[in-house]
Amino acid sequence: MTGIIAIAAGLAMGLAAIGIAIGQGIIGARAVESIARQPEAQGGIRTTMIVAMAIMETIGVLTFVIAIILTGRL
């Protein structure tokens, strides 16, 4: 049973990290593209991008907490 918990914690962290990295890459690319098309909207685009990235990082921290809780059960 302890092996399954360890695998679950590893998968949770790994999949969350991959998902967050892909999402932040897409958001960053789209934000740069949007700013290049409309430089006057730079402030609003940057603010929205930072908020979206902060939400994704929060998901990563929560996944880390879940992984710690799972490994605490070993």
C-alpha positions, 0 to 999 in steps of 0.5 A: 500500500505504501508503494501506491501512495508514493506513486500517487504523490509522484504522479500528482506532482509530475502531472501538475507541473507538466500542466502548469508549464504548458498553461504558462507557456501558452499564456505567455505566448498569447500575451506577447502576441497580443501586446505585439498586435495592440501595444496600447493595451499592454497594461491590461494584458500584462495584468490579466497574464499575471493573475492567470499565472498566479492562479496556476501557481496556486494550483501547483502549491496545492498539489504540493500540499496534497503530495506532502499529505499523501507521503505523510501516510507512508 
